[in-house]
Structure formats: C-alpha cells, structure tokens
Amino acid sequence: MPTTNHIGKSHLSSRACRTCALAKAKCVPRPGGLNAKCERCHRLKKDCVTQSPSIRAHKPQKTTRVAQLEKKLDGIVNLLQQQQQQQGVHSQDTTPVFFPLATNENILPRSPPLSKPEPPNQIPYRNTSHLVVPKPLEPSKRQSVYEKSTNACLLAHANSDLEPNDIEIERLVKLYQMEMTARFPFVVIETGGLTGKEWVASKPVLGKAVLMAASYYNLPRQTVYETALVRDLTERIMVKRDKTLELLQTILVFCGWYHYHCLGHPHLNNLLGLAMGLAGDLGLSKPPSVDRFKYPFGHSRATSGDFSRRTMEQRRALAGLFYLTSLVATGFQRIDAMRYSIHLDECIRFIEKSPEHTTDLLLVELVKISHLGEKIGQDVLLVQVDSGIQVPTALKLGSFQVELDVLKKGVPSALGDDVILQLHHHISTIRLYEVALTNGWIPTNATQSHQSISSARPIHPPPLHPSHLQSLYTCLHHTRSFLHLVLSISPSTYLSQPIAPWSLLAYALMVLARLSFYQNPLLPSWTLDFVREVCDLSWVLKELAERNDKAKFVDINITTENGEWGKDAEVGSDGRRVGEGWTDCFDKFARKIRLVRGWYDQKVAAYGSSAQPHPLGDGFRVDRNAVEGIGGGSEDITERGTLTQIDTRLEEAVNT
C-alpha cells in the first residue's frame, strides 16, 4: 500500500475531494498528480472530484450592549455637530412650562443686575485700542448638553485637552489666590516662592481641588476633576485611612465651589460628613491638652501640645467646616450644622485678634452671622413645633433683633459692600421673622367671638413686633431685599461665586413661596395678590432663568493671557469683556427654574388670583434706601412709608 510520506507540501494544503468531504473522512491523495484519485475513492471505486470553493453564510454577530451604547453616542455626537453648524440663533423659551415641582431637587440659581449696570471691573486693563473691537453679546449658538434633560451628565461625553498646561496652571493658582479666596476665606494657599506647577505637585490633592475650582469657565474639566477628587478622597480617607489637614482643606475647597456639576453624582452631604469625622480624628474639634488622660483612651499625636501651637490653617479649616455645614443646613435643610463649640469660639476670637490676611476679617464676620442664624433657627424651630410661643422664647426672639443690629453695625468698613456678607445678614433676619408664618400668634381661648379675637391681643408676650401683620411684612421686606441684591450680581461672575449665594437663594425662594400662599382668617388683608404686588415670585424666577442662560459668558481676562480679546470676544450687558466658555451647568439651573416657575403659576391659577402686579423694576416694589440699609434702628424704610405706618394702615383694614 503506498504511503503518503512522499507527498509534497502543496498536496498537504489541498482541499479534500467532494466524496470524502461529504463523508467527513480523511482524504489522502495518491501519487500521479492532481488528476489521480485519492486513496479512499480508489479503494471504494468512487468518483474522485475536486470540490469547488463555496461561499459560506456567516452568522451575524450579536450586538453587545457596549456596541449599542457606542452607536447611540456616535449618533448624539453627529446630531450635535450638525446643530452646531446651523446658523440659526438659539431661541430662548420664555413661556413657562407647567410641570409639577420636583420635591427632591434643590434650586441653585444665579442672577445679575437690575436696572443700573455694575461698576467697572476693578482689575486694570491694558491698552487694547490696537486689538479687534468686540462684537455685541449674542445668545449662544452652541446647543447645551442640558437642552432636553436636567439630569444630563458631562462624563458621558468625550472631552479632550482637559489638562491645563504649565502656563494655565500658574494662572489658575493665582486666580484662586487673588479672586476666589476673597469670597471663600477658609482655605488660604501660600506657594512660598514655588511656581504653580511645583505647588500643585507638593500638594497633589489640594492642588487638584484648587484647579477644579479655578477652572469654572471649563465645565468638562471641572466634572472630570470632581470625579477624580471624590475617588481620591474616599480612597485616602476610607481605604488608606489617611488623616491630614490637606485632605480636610481639599473637602472645604471642593464643597465651597460645589455647584452640582454632574447631577447624577451628588456628594455634598457625604463629603461634609467625612470632613466632620476627619476634623475629629485630627483633634481640631477639641482644644489640645498635654493631659493624656483628659480624653477617653488618651489622644492622638495631633492633639498634643498647648493651644498656642494650633496653626492658623487649622483654625480656618475648623471655621470653614462650621460655615459650610451651617450654609448647607440653611439652604437645603438635609443635614444639621456642626455644633458651635467653645473651642471654635476661641479659634474665631484668636483669628479676629491676630489676623494674618485681610480675608481673615471676612471669615470672622461670616462665622459670626452664621452662628447667630443657627441660634435663631433653633428657637424658631421650637416655636414651629409647639402650639404657641412661650414667654422665654418670646423674650429670646426679641433679643435676637438687637444682636442682629449690633452685629451689622460692627462690620468693618472695608467689608460694608461685600455682597455675600450682606446676603447672610438678610437671611438671618428672614429666619427670625419666619416665625410669623406659624399660627402661634393667635389666642388659644376658643370661647371668644370672631370680633373679639380680631381686636384682642395675644395672651402671650408679642415677640419682635406688636402685631402679627407687621412681622409678616418685615419678613417679606427682607426677602425682597435679598432677592434684589442677588439680582444685582453680574452673570459673568456667576461661575466664580462660591456655593453661598445659591444655597441662601434656595432658602429665600422657599420663604417667598410660603409667604405667597400663607393664609390666616384673622389677617384677611394678607393675600396672594398683596404679596405678588410687593414681590412677585413668578417674575423673580423668570429673571433668574434668563440670567442663568447668560452665565456661560465669562470675563475674557480669565480665559486669555495678558487680557487679549481673542476672536470670540463680546461685550456683555454690563460692559464687561466676555468670551464664551463651556459652562452649561447654568443651562441646567435655568431649565429647573422654569419648571419651578411653571409649578408656581399653576398654583396661582388654582388660587384664582386676579392680581396684576405693577412693581418697580418689573418685579419689585423696592426702595433704594431700604435696599442700601439707610435708616435708623430696625425701622425699615420703604416707598409707602415706614413699616409702622404701613402696619397701621394694614391693621385698620384688618379691624374693619
């Protein structure tokens, strides 16, 4: 029997004949060339025919979930590119959309000037006469990622060139030192002669937080930094169990400029909880002591030494932690503020006595007014829980107004025009007079007739004002003044503002809504029409939404080196030189505010209100003297007279 050892390599690679292929048998060629039969066909005396190549039908591959998502993202990117190429101007939606209010979501808006333009920027500009003249400000032609959904996440979009170069790092660090520390003075950085890149390398976690906060004109970079920071912080604190002051300062900077860049990943309350635990581990919450048995199980090395060895950085960090927790507790009311301890009070007094920077004075005033606001809030909460106002509580509420006046008069002259500090003073007063929204003012004697009740005074001591109506109006007046002040902020500075104005704004809007729909049978003159005539919430929300749409235009000196215009420079309504950055987070807030406005208008329509407000400046009946605080004592001045005169006229209407 012939063997196959002599078969060439060309035969080894040949295909089997058709007969062997059908039988799925081994086909061994025989000597004699290509026309010779194979061993099997020769043995079985069958026809040996070479099979022709055939085209096999391949089974279609199953599409994976990843491939489907990639295809969907490609479609979105193509759609965005097509819309960017269109020349049509993006039309702004001014008609309120009627949707129910999302009760779980916070309102964090931003707002601009009313009628008068803001004073010119104090940063000196270079001679730009030789540069291109900027064009007037126009609506953005770039479609926002939040155009159709307020829950859009920037992490789902591919971004490139997000890392700043060495020159930009230097500029961002200086921007934080010169501009942003003046608005959030709790973390002061000192480079000590190092370049920006060298300082960031020496403090990698805090440096990343500073770059995130200062990159407010580049939202994709902020979002990427935010995600990386949260991952880095949780790994260092929870996994590696690191306990350093740098980590605490990083959390303060992160939360200080936390504007919910990516709504699908909220971290504010969680990070503040981590910061409070970290402050305890570092021994910052208690005064240091050389007595190793003063605390249970001794104390860590961080708590050793006397009080004089506490550094200013540690004092500022402890003060910043109290300030942030108080701010979040006031604005969103999801957590409680950190306790104002005796040790914290000693730290504030030490900073006030020996300030190292001019911003330390602002730090002291912010903590003082926040502490007073927390004390007011605790007593008002007791009134809201109880059925009536007890004598000690009434006396304490009356003393708070005196403390507010003293604290306001004690503000240094250099901080008299600080907007954030003024907002805090207004909010603390609103929290005090919010007690008027409870019905604890009504006498509890049910045997009295309606006429006698309307003319009788409460059986308990009247706090704050001799009448319920006057206290309600005082609360409304300060709410209106707060909103007027917020609307005086230029949209080109929204992105550089810390979280403070927007957190307080959420609280003020909530109080205005409560004032609008407050009803009391003994106060028939306090109606929705009256409140809307003084301060119309619908108009305020409309203005906030429109100003948020303009917040994507930022000061051109921030985005370009040496103040050069650049080809895309424009002039804002306040005369600032601005350029468009990728700052779509305010588009998200604008859409949310419009949803809230739709809810409010629906509720007003349900009340059957026929009010047609004719306010000053299209939404307020505001007197300039009242806003600027001109007047003596606690007697606020308005267009229609003092609060006492207004209260007299309103009480006459009530009694009749």
C-alpha positions as CSV (number, residue, x, y, z in Angstrom):
1,M,0.0,0.0,0.0
2,P,1.5,3.3,-1.0
3,T,2.5,5.7,1.7
4,T,2.0,9.4,1.9
5,N,5.5,10.3,3.0
6,H,6.4,11.3,-0.5
7,I,3.5,13.8,-0.9
8,G,4.6,17.3,-1.5
9,K,3.7,20.3,0.7
10,S,1.4,21.5,-2.0
11,H,-0.8,18.4,-1.5
12,L,-0.8,18.7,2.3
13,S,-2.5,22.1,2.0
14,S,-5.0,21.0,-0.7
15,R,-8.7,20.6,0.0
16,A,-10.4,17.2,0.3
17,C,-12.4,15.8,-2.6
18,R,-16.2,16.1,-2.7
19,T,-16.8,12.4,-1.8
20,C,-14.5,12.4,1.2
21,A,-15.9,15.8,2.3
22,L,-19.5,14.6,2.3
23,A,-18.5,11.5,4.3
24,K,-16.3,13.7,6.6
25,A,-13.5,11.2,6.0
26,K,-9.8,11.8,5.7
27,C,-8.7,12.4,2.1
28,V,-5.2,11.1,1.3
29,P,-4.0,12.0,-2.3
30,R,-2.3,9.2,-4.3
31,P,0.8,9.7,-6.4
32,G,0.1,10.6,-10.0
33,G,-0.6,14.3,-10.0
34,L,-3.8,16.3,-9.4
35,N,-5.9,14.0,-11.7
36,A,-5.2,10.9,-9.6
37,K,-7.8,9.5,-7.3
38,C,-7.4,9.7,-3.6
39,E,-6.7,6.6,-1.6
40,R,-10.3,6.3,-0.3
41,C,-12.0,6.8,-3.7
42,H,-9.6,4.4,-5.3
43,R,-10.2,1.7,-2.7
44,L,-14.0,2.2,-2.8
45,K,-14.0,2.7,-6.6
46,K,-15.9,6.0,-6.4
47,D,-15.6,9.1,-8.5
48,C,-13.0,11.5,-7.1
49,V,-14.0,15.0,-8.0
50,T,-12.3,18.1,-6.6
51,Q,-14.8,20.3,-4.8
52,S,-15.2,23.9,-5.9
53,P,-14.9,26.7,-3.3
54,S,-18.2,27.8,-1.9
55,I,-19.2,31.0,-0.1
56,R,-20.4,30.2,3.4
57,A,-23.1,32.3,5.0
58,H,-21.6,33.7,8.3
59,K,-23.9,34.0,11.2
60,P,-24.5,37.6,12.2
61,Q,-22.6,38.7,15.3
62,K,-24.7,39.5,18.3
63,T,-24.6,43.2,19.1
64,T,-23.2,43.8,22.5
65,R,-24.5,46.4,25.0
66,V,-21.3,48.3,24.7
67,A,-21.6,48.5,20.9
68,Q,-25.2,49.7,21.2
69,L,-24.1,52.5,23.6
70,E,-21.2,53.5,21.3
71,K,-23.6,53.6,18.3
72,K,-26.0,55.7,20.3
73,L,-23.3,58.1,21.4
74,D,-22.0,58.4,17.9
75,G,-25.5,59.4,16.8
76,I,-25.7,62.0,19.6
77,V,-22.3,63.5,18.6
78,N,-23.3,63.7,14.9
79,L,-26.5,65.4,15.9
80,L,-24.7,67.9,18.0
81,Q,-22.2,68.6,15.2
82,Q,-25.0,69.2,12.7
83,Q,-26.8,71.6,15.0
84,Q,-23.6,73.5,15.7
85,Q,-23.1,74.1,12.0
86,Q,-26.5,75.7,11.7
87,Q,-26.5,79.4,11.7
88,G,-29.9,79.9,13.3
89,V,-29.9,81.7,16.7
90,H,-31.0,79.6,19.6
91,S,-34.4,80.9,20.7
92,Q,-34.9,81.2,24.4
93,D,-38.1,79.7,25.9
94,T,-39.8,82.4,27.9
95,T,-43.2,80.7,28.2
96,P,-43.4,78.8,31.5
97,V,-43.8,75.0,31.1
98,F,-46.4,73.7,33.5
99,F,-44.9,70.7,35.3
100,P,-45.2,69.6,38.9
101,L,-42.5,70.7,41.2
102,A,-39.7,68.1,41.8
103,T,-39.7,68.0,45.5
104,N,-36.3,66.2,45.9
105,E,-34.3,68.7,43.9
106,N,-32.6,71.8,45.1
107,I,-32.9,75.1,43.4
108,L,-29.4,76.6,42.9
109,P,-29.8,79.6,40.6
110,R,-27.5,82.5,39.7
111,S,-28.6,86.1,39.0
112,P,-27.5,89.6,37.6
113,P,-28.1,93.3,37.8
114,L,-31.4,95.1,37.7
115,S,-31.6,98.5,36.0
116,K,-28.2,100.1,36.6
117,P,-25.0,98.5,35.3
118,E,-22.4,97.3,37.7
119,P,-19.4,99.5,38.4
120,P,-16.5,98.8,36.1
121,N,-14.2,95.9,36.8
122,Q,-11.5,96.9,39.3
123,I,-8.9,94.8,37.6
124,P,-6.8,97.2,35.5
125,Y,-7.0,96.5,31.8
126,R,-4.2,97.0,29.4
127,N,-4.4,99.3,26.4
128,T,-6.5,97.4,23.8
129,S,-7.0,100.0,21.2
130,H,-4.9,98.1,18.7
131,L,-6.9,95.0,19.2
132,V,-10.1,93.8,17.4
133,V,-13.2,95.6,18.7
134,P,-15.5,93.0,20.3
135,K,-19.0,92.4,18.9
136,P,-22.2,92.8,21.0
137,L,-23.2,89.9,23.1
138,E,-25.5,87.4,21.3
139,P,-27.2,84.2,22.5
140,S,-25.0,81.2,22.3
141,K,-25.3,79.2,19.1
142,R,-23.9,76.0,20.7
143,Q,-26.5,73.6,21.9
144,S,-26.3,72.8,25.6
145,V,-25.9,69.2,26.8
146,Y,-28.8,70.1,29.2
147,E,-31.1,71.2,26.4
148,K,-33.5,68.3,26.8
149,S,-32.7,66.9,30.2
150,T,-31.6,68.4,33.5
151,N,-30.1,65.1,34.5
152,A,-27.5,65.0,31.7
153,C,-24.0,64.0,32.7
154,L,-20.9,65.5,31.2
155,L,-19.0,62.3,31.9
156,A,-21.0,60.7,29.1
157,H,-19.4,63.0,26.5
158,A,-15.9,62.6,25.2
159,N,-13.7,65.6,26.1
160,S,-10.1,66.3,25.0
161,D,-7.4,68.7,26.0
162,L,-8.7,69.0,29.6
163,E,-5.4,69.0,31.4
164,P,-4.1,72.6,31.8
165,N,-0.6,73.4,30.6
166,D,2.1,74.9,32.8
167,I,1.1,78.5,32.0
168,E,-2.5,77.9,32.7
169,I,-1.8,76.1,36.0
170,E,0.2,79.2,37.0
171,R,-2.8,81.4,36.1
172,L,-5.3,79.2,37.8
173,V,-3.4,79.2,41.1
174,K,-3.1,83.0,41.0
175,L,-6.8,83.3,40.2
176,Y,-7.6,81.3,43.3
177,Q,-5.3,83.4,45.4
178,M,-6.4,86.8,44.1
179,E,-10.1,86.4,43.4
180,M,-11.6,83.3,44.9
181,T,-10.1,83.4,48.3
182,A,-11.8,86.8,48.9
183,R,-15.1,85.0,48.5
184,F,-14.3,81.9,50.5
185,P,-11.6,82.8,53.0
186,F,-11.3,79.5,54.8
187,V,-8.5,77.9,52.8
188,V,-5.7,80.4,52.1
189,I,-2.8,79.0,49.9
190,E,0.7,80.2,50.0
191,T,3.1,79.0,47.3
192,G,6.2,80.1,49.2
193,G,8.1,81.1,46.0
194,L,7.1,77.9,44.1
195,T,5.7,78.0,40.7
196,G,2.1,76.9,40.2
197,K,3.1,73.5,38.9
198,E,5.6,73.0,41.7
199,W,3.0,73.9,44.3
200,V,0.4,71.6,42.8
201,A,3.0,68.8,42.8
202,S,3.8,69.4,46.5
203,K,0.1,69.2,47.5
204,P,-1.5,67.0,44.9
205,V,-4.9,66.6,46.4
206,L,-5.5,70.2,47.4
207,G,-3.8,71.4,44.2
208,K,-6.3,69.4,42.2
209,A,-9.2,70.9,44.2
210,V,-7.8,74.4,43.5
211,L,-7.5,73.7,39.8
212,M,-11.1,72.4,39.8
213,A,-12.5,75.5,41.5
214,A,-10.5,77.9,39.4
215,S,-11.4,76.2,36.1
216,Y,-15.0,77.4,36.4
217,Y,-15.0,78.5,32.7
218,N,-14.3,74.9,31.6
219,L,-17.1,72.7,32.9
220,P,-15.9,69.4,31.3
221,R,-12.6,69.8,33.1
222,Q,-14.4,70.6,36.4
223,T,-16.5,67.5,36.0
224,V,-13.5,65.2,35.4
225,Y,-11.6,66.8,38.3
226,E,-14.7,66.4,40.5
227,T,-15.0,62.7,39.8
228,A,-11.2,62.1,40.3
229,L,-11.3,64.1,43.5
230,V,-14.2,62.1,45.0
231,R,-12.5,58.9,44.1
232,D,-9.1,60.0,45.5
233,L,-10.6,61.4,48.7
234,T,-12.7,58.3,49.6
235,E,-9.7,56.0,48.8
236,R,-7.3,58.0,51.0
237,I,-9.7,58.5,53.9
238,M,-11.7,55.3,53.9
239,V,-9.2,52.8,52.5
240,K,-5.8,54.1,53.3
241,R,-7.0,55.8,56.5
242,D,-5.0,59.0,55.8
243,K,-5.7,61.8,58.3
244,T,-4.1,65.1,57.1
245,L,-5.0,68.7,57.2
246,E,-4.6,68.8,53.4
247,L,-7.5,66.3,53.0
248,L,-9.8,68.5,55.1
249,Q,-8.8,71.6,53.2
250,T,-9.5,69.7,49.9
251,I,-13.0,68.9,51.1
252,L,-13.6,72.5,52.0
253,V,-12.5,73.8,48.6
254,F,-14.4,71.1,46.8
255,C,-17.7,71.9,48.7
256,G,-17.1,75.6,48.6
257,W,-17.4,75.7,44.8
258,Y,-19.8,72.7,44.5
259,H,-22.5,73.6,42.0
260,Y,-23.8,70.1,41.2
261,H,-21.7,69.9,38.0
262,C,-22.9,66.4,37.5
263,L,-26.3,65.9,39.0
264,G,-26.2,62.1,38.8
265,H,-23.3,62.0,41.3
266,P,-24.2,64.2,44.4
267,H,-21.6,64.1,47.1
268,L,-22.1,67.3,49.2
269,N,-23.7,65.8,52.4
270,N,-21.4,62.7,52.3
271,L,-18.2,64.8,52.0
272,L,-19.3,67.1,54.8
273,G,-19.8,64.1,57.0
274,L,-16.4,62.8,56.1
275,A,-14.9,66.2,56.9
276,M,-16.5,66.3,60.3
277,G,-15.1,62.9,61.1
278,L,-11.7,63.9,59.8
279,A,-11.7,67.0,61.9
280,G,-12.4,64.9,65.0
281,D,-9.6,62.5,64.1
282,L,-7.2,65.4,63.6
283,G,-8.1,66.7,67.1
284,L,-9.4,70.0,65.7
285,S,-12.8,69.8,67.4
286,K,-11.3,69.8,70.9
287,P,-8.6,72.1,72.4
288,P,-5.2,70.5,72.6
289,S,-4.1,69.3,76.0
290,V,-0.9,67.9,77.5
291,D,-3.0,65.7,79.8
292,R,-3.0,62.3,78.1
293,F,-6.0,61.2,80.3
294,K,-8.2,64.1,79.6
295,Y,-10.0,62.2,76.8
296,P,-11.0,58.5,76.9
297,F,-8.2,56.2,75.7
298,G,-5.8,59.1,75.5
299,H,-5.4,61.2,72.4
300,S,-3.6,61.1,69.1
301,R,-0.3,62.9,68.4
302,A,-2.3,65.6,66.5
303,T,-4.0,66.7,69.8
304,S,-0.8,67.0,71.8
305,G,0.7,70.4,72.8
306,D,-0.9,73.6,74.1
307,F,-3.4,75.8,72.5
308,S,-0.8,78.3,71.3
309,R,0.6,75.7,68.9
310,R,-2.7,75.5,67.0
311,T,-1.9,76.8,63.5
312,M,-3.9,79.4,61.6
313,E,-4.6,76.9,58.9
314,Q,-6.2,74.6,61.4
315,R,-8.3,77.4,62.9
316,R,-9.5,78.4,59.4
317,A,-10.3,74.9,58.5
318,L,-12.4,74.4,61.6
319,A,-14.2,77.7,61.0
320,G,-14.8,76.7,57.3
321,L,-16.3,73.4,58.3
322,F,-18.8,75.0,60.6
323,Y,-19.6,77.6,58.0
324,L,-20.3,75.1,55.2
325,T,-22.4,72.8,57.4
326,S,-24.5,75.8,58.5
327,L,-24.8,77.0,54.9
328,V,-26.0,73.6,53.6
329,A,-28.3,73.2,56.6
330,T,-29.9,76.5,55.9
331,G,-30.2,76.3,52.2
332,F,-31.2,72.6,51.7
333,Q,-32.3,71.6,55.2
334,R,-31.0,68.0,54.7
335,I,-28.4,68.0,57.5
336,D,-27.8,69.8,60.8
337,A,-25.0,72.3,61.2
338,M,-21.9,71.4,63.2
339,R,-22.1,72.5,66.9
340,Y,-20.6,75.8,67.7
341,S,-18.2,74.7,70.5
342,I,-16.3,76.8,73.0
343,H,-13.1,75.8,71.2
344,L,-14.4,77.0,67.9
345,D,-15.3,80.3,69.5
346,E,-11.8,80.6,70.9
347,C,-10.4,80.0,67.4
348,I,-12.6,82.8,65.9
349,R,-11.6,85.2,68.7
350,F,-7.9,84.4,68.0
351,I,-8.3,85.0,64.3
352,E,-10.1,88.3,65.0
353,K,-7.4,89.4,67.4
354,S,-4.4,88.4,65.2
355,P,-5.4,88.2,61.5
356,E,-2.7,87.2,59.0
357,H,-4.6,88.2,55.9
358,T,-7.3,90.7,55.1
359,T,-9.6,87.9,54.3
360,D,-9.5,86.7,57.9
361,L,-11.8,89.6,58.8
362,L,-14.4,88.4,56.4
363,L,-14.0,84.9,57.8
364,V,-14.8,86.1,61.3
365,E,-17.9,88.0,60.2
366,L,-19.2,85.1,58.1
367,V,-18.9,82.7,61.1
368,K,-20.5,85.2,63.5
369,I,-23.6,85.8,61.4
370,S,-23.9,82.1,60.6
371,H,-23.7,81.2,64.3
372,L,-26.4,83.8,65.1
373,G,-28.5,82.4,62.3
374,E,-28.2,78.9,63.7
375,K,-29.3,80.2,67.2
376,I,-32.3,81.9,65.6
377,G,-33.2,78.8,63.6
378,Q,-33.2,76.6,66.7
379,D,-35.6,78.8,68.6
380,V,-37.9,79.3,65.6
381,L,-38.0,75.6,65.2
382,L,-39.2,75.3,68.8
383,V,-42.0,77.7,68.1
384,Q,-43.0,75.8,65.0
385,V,-43.1,72.5,66.8
386,D,-45.1,73.9,69.8
387,S,-48.6,75.2,69.6
388,G,-47.8,78.6,70.9
389,I,-44.9,80.9,71.8
390,Q,-43.9,80.6,75.4
391,V,-42.6,83.6,77.5
392,P,-38.9,82.7,77.5
393,T,-38.9,82.0,73.7
394,A,-40.7,85.3,73.0
395,L,-38.1,87.2,75.0
396,K,-35.2,85.4,73.3
397,L,-36.7,86.1,69.9
398,G,-36.9,89.8,70.7
399,S,-33.2,89.8,71.8
400,F,-32.1,88.4,68.5
401,Q,-33.1,91.5,66.7
402,V,-30.8,93.5,69.0
403,E,-28.0,91.1,68.3
404,L,-28.5,91.4,64.5
405,D,-28.4,95.2,64.7
406,V,-25.2,95.1,66.9
407,L,-23.5,92.6,64.5
408,K,-24.4,94.6,61.5
409,K,-23.1,97.9,63.0
410,G,-19.9,96.1,63.9
411,V,-19.0,95.0,60.4
412,P,-15.6,96.6,59.3
413,S,-16.0,99.4,56.8
414,A,-13.8,97.5,54.3
415,L,-16.5,94.8,54.3
416,G,-19.5,97.1,54.0
417,D,-20.0,96.3,50.3
418,D,-19.4,92.6,50.5
419,V,-22.4,91.0,48.8
420,I,-22.1,87.6,50.4
421,L,-21.9,89.1,53.9
422,Q,-25.0,91.3,53.2
423,L,-26.9,88.2,51.9
424,H,-26.1,86.4,55.2
425,H,-27.5,89.3,57.2
426,H,-30.7,89.4,55.2
427,I,-31.1,85.6,55.6
428,S,-30.6,85.7,59.3
429,T,-33.3,88.4,59.6
430,I,-35.6,86.3,57.4
431,R,-35.0,83.3,59.6
432,L,-36.0,85.4,62.7
433,Y,-39.2,86.8,61.2
434,E,-40.1,83.4,59.6
435,V,-41.8,82.7,63.0
436,A,-44.7,84.9,61.7
437,L,-45.6,82.1,59.3
438,T,-46.7,80.0,62.3
439,N,-50.1,80.4,63.9
440,G,-48.8,80.6,67.4
441,W,-49.7,84.3,67.5
442,I,-53.4,83.5,67.7
443,P,-55.0,83.5,71.2
444,T,-56.0,80.0,72.3
445,N,-59.3,80.9,74.0
446,A,-61.8,79.3,71.8
447,T,-64.8,80.8,73.6
448,Q,-64.2,84.3,72.3
449,S,-66.1,85.6,69.3
450,H,-64.5,86.3,66.0
451,Q,-64.9,90.1,66.5
452,S,-63.3,90.0,70.0
453,I,-60.5,87.8,68.7
454,S,-59.7,90.2,65.8
455,S,-59.4,93.1,68.2
456,A,-57.8,91.3,71.2
457,R,-54.1,90.9,71.7
458,P,-52.4,87.5,72.2
459,I,-52.3,86.2,75.7
460,H,-48.6,85.6,75.5
461,P,-46.0,88.4,75.1
462,P,-45.7,89.6,71.5
463,P,-42.2,88.9,70.1
464,L,-40.4,91.2,67.7
465,H,-43.4,93.4,66.7
466,P,-46.6,94.3,68.4
467,S,-48.6,92.8,65.6
468,H,-48.5,89.6,63.5
469,L,-49.1,91.6,60.3
470,Q,-46.1,93.8,60.8
471,S,-43.8,90.8,61.4
472,L,-45.1,89.2,58.2
473,Y,-44.3,92.3,56.2
474,T,-40.9,92.6,57.7
475,C,-40.1,89.0,56.6
476,L,-41.4,89.9,53.1
477,H,-39.4,93.1,53.0
478,H,-36.1,91.4,53.8
479,T,-36.9,88.6,51.4
480,R,-37.4,91.2,48.7
481,S,-34.2,93.0,49.6
482,F,-32.3,89.7,49.5
483,L,-33.6,88.9,46.0
484,H,-32.8,92.4,44.8
485,L,-29.3,92.0,46.0
486,V,-28.9,88.6,44.3
487,L,-30.2,90.0,41.0
488,S,-27.6,92.7,41.2
489,I,-24.8,90.2,40.7
490,S,-23.4,90.2,37.1
491,P,-24.0,86.9,35.2
492,S,-20.3,87.0,34.0
493,T,-19.3,86.4,37.7
494,Y,-21.8,83.6,38.5
495,L,-19.3,80.8,37.8
496,S,-16.7,82.3,40.2
497,Q,-19.1,82.7,43.0
498,P,-18.9,80.1,45.8
499,I,-21.9,78.0,46.8
500,A,-23.0,80.5,49.4
501,P,-25.3,82.8,47.3
502,W,-27.0,80.0,45.6
503,S,-27.6,78.0,48.8
504,L,-29.1,81.0,50.5
505,L,-31.1,81.8,47.4
506,A,-32.8,78.4,47.6
507,Y,-34.0,79.2,51.1
508,A,-35.2,82.7,50.2
509,L,-37.3,81.4,47.3
510,M,-38.8,78.8,49.6
511,V,-39.7,81.5,52.2
512,L,-41.2,83.7,49.4
513,A,-43.4,80.8,48.2
514,R,-44.6,80.3,51.8
515,L,-45.3,84.0,52.2
516,S,-47.3,84.0,49.0
517,F,-49.6,81.2,50.0
518,Y,-49.9,82.0,53.7
519,Q,-53.4,82.3,54.9
520,N,-54.8,83.3,58.3
521,P,-58.5,84.0,59.0
522,L,-57.5,86.9,61.3
523,L,-55.5,88.5,58.6
524,P,-57.8,88.9,55.6
525,S,-55.6,91.7,54.1
526,W,-52.6,89.3,53.8
527,T,-53.4,87.8,50.4
528,L,-51.6,86.3,47.5
529,D,-52.4,89.5,45.5
530,F,-50.7,91.7,48.1
531,V,-47.6,89.6,48.2
532,R,-47.3,89.4,44.4
533,E,-47.6,93.2,44.3
534,V,-44.7,93.6,46.7
535,C,-42.5,90.8,45.3
536,D,-43.7,88.6,42.5
537,L,-42.1,85.1,42.7
538,S,-43.0,84.4,39.1
539,W,-41.1,87.4,37.8
540,V,-38.1,86.6,40.1
541,L,-37.9,83.1,38.7
542,K,-38.2,84.4,35.1
543,E,-35.3,86.8,35.7
544,L,-33.2,84.1,37.3
545,A,-33.7,81.8,34.4
546,E,-32.8,84.4,31.8
547,R,-29.7,85.4,33.7
548,N,-28.6,81.8,34.1
549,D,-28.8,81.5,30.3
550,K,-26.2,84.2,30.1
551,A,-23.9,82.7,32.6
552,K,-21.8,80.8,30.0
553,F,-20.1,84.1,29.1
554,V,-17.2,84.8,31.5
555,D,-14.6,87.6,31.9
556,I,-12.2,87.4,28.9
557,N,-9.2,88.2,31.2
558,I,-9.7,84.8,32.8
559,T,-9.7,82.8,29.6
560,T,-6.9,84.5,27.7
561,E,-3.4,85.5,28.7
562,N,-2.5,89.2,29.2
563,G,-6.1,90.3,28.7
564,E,-6.1,89.8,24.9
565,W,-9.5,89.8,23.2
566,G,-9.4,86.7,21.1
567,K,-11.6,86.2,18.1
568,D,-14.7,85.3,20.0
569,A,-14.7,88.2,22.5
570,E,-18.0,90.0,23.0
571,V,-19.4,92.7,25.3
572,G,-21.9,91.9,28.0
573,S,-24.9,94.0,29.1
574,D,-22.8,95.4,32.0
575,G,-19.9,96.4,29.7
576,R,-17.6,93.6,30.6
577,R,-15.4,91.9,28.0
578,V,-16.6,88.4,27.9
579,G,-16.0,85.2,26.0
580,E,-18.0,82.0,25.8
581,G,-16.7,79.1,27.8
582,W,-18.1,75.6,28.1
583,T,-20.3,76.3,31.2
584,D,-23.5,74.5,30.6
585,C,-24.2,73.8,34.2
586,F,-26.2,77.1,34.4
587,D,-28.3,75.9,31.5
588,K,-29.4,73.1,33.7
589,F,-30.3,75.5,36.5
590,A,-32.2,77.7,34.1
591,R,-34.3,74.8,32.9
592,K,-35.0,73.8,36.5
593,I,-36.1,77.3,37.5
594,R,-38.5,77.4,34.6
595,L,-40.0,74.1,35.8
596,V,-40.5,75.6,39.3
597,R,-42.0,78.7,37.8
598,G,-44.5,76.6,35.9
599,W,-45.4,74.9,39.2
600,Y,-45.9,78.3,40.9
601,D,-48.0,79.7,38.1
602,Q,-50.2,76.6,38.2
603,K,-50.7,77.0,41.9
604,V,-51.5,80.7,41.5
605,A,-54.1,79.9,38.8
606,A,-55.6,77.3,41.2
607,Y,-56.0,80.1,43.8
608,G,-57.9,82.1,41.3
609,S,-55.7,85.1,41.8
610,S,-56.5,88.2,39.7
611,A,-53.5,90.2,40.8
612,Q,-51.9,92.3,38.2
613,P,-48.7,93.5,40.0
614,H,-47.2,96.8,38.8
615,P,-43.9,96.6,40.7
616,L,-40.8,98.8,40.4
617,G,-38.2,97.4,38.1
618,D,-40.7,94.8,36.6
619,G,-40.8,92.7,39.7
620,F,-40.2,94.6,42.9
621,R,-41.6,97.5,44.7
622,V,-38.2,98.3,46.2
623,D,-36.9,101.5,47.6
624,R,-33.3,102.2,47.1
625,N,-32.8,103.4,50.7
626,A,-34.3,100.2,52.1
627,V,-32.0,98.1,50.0
628,E,-28.9,100.0,51.0
629,G,-29.9,99.9,54.6
630,I,-30.3,103.7,55.1
631,G,-32.4,104.4,58.2
632,G,-32.1,104.2,61.9
633,G,-32.5,101.1,64.1
634,S,-34.7,98.3,62.9
635,E,-37.3,100.6,61.4
636,D,-37.0,99.7,57.7
637,I,-37.8,102.4,55.1
638,T,-40.0,101.6,52.1
639,E,-41.7,103.6,49.3
640,R,-45.0,103.7,51.1
641,G,-43.5,104.8,54.5
642,T,-42.0,103.1,57.5
643,L,-43.1,99.6,58.5
644,T,-45.0,101.1,61.4
645,Q,-47.0,103.4,59.1
646,I,-47.7,100.5,56.7
647,D,-48.7,98.3,59.6
648,T,-51.1,100.9,60.9
649,R,-52.9,101.1,57.6
650,L,-53.0,97.3,57.2
651,E,-54.3,96.8,60.7
652,E,-57.0,99.3,60.1
653,A,-58.1,97.2,57.1
654,V,-58.0,94.1,59.3
655,N,-60.1,95.6,62.1
656,T,-62.7,96.9,59.7
